[in-house]
Amino acid sequence: MARLVGMSTDEVQASRLEIARNFAVAHHVYVVLKGHRTLIATPDEKVFINPTGNPGWRPAAPATCSPA
């Protein structure tokens, strides 16, 4: 995201919600900004916050999953 908005990662992290919302509105796209409390911003100025998980969580790759 930092490259897309021309800001440093620290600057984006300092204003994640506003930057995600503004980018989504300006470019008419949905933005998913991963990290602590992943943000989903919509082109109609809505922002959803996922309070679960953590930035290090990744689902297992299908090839590594054990059959049930």
KAVENKA-V272105 format. One record per residue. N is the residue number from 1. PHI is phi as a letter, one per 20 degrees, with the letter a starting at -180 (* if undefined). Layout:
n: [N;N]
phi: [PHI;PHI]
//
This chain:
n: [1;2;3;4;5;6;7;8;9;10;11;12;13;14;15;16;17;18;19;20;21;22;23;24;25;26;27;28;29;30;31;32;33;34;35;36;37;38;39;40;41;42;43;44;45;46;47;48;49;50;51;52;53;54;55;56;57;58;59;60;61;62;63;64;65;66;67;68]
phi: [*;g;f;f;d;m;c;f;g;f;f;f;f;f;c;g;f;f;f;f;f;f;f;f;f;f;d;l;c;e;d;d;d;f;p;f;l;g;d;c;d;d;f;e;m;e;c;d;d;e;e;e;m;b;f;e;f;c;f;f;f;g;f;e;f;e;f;f]
//
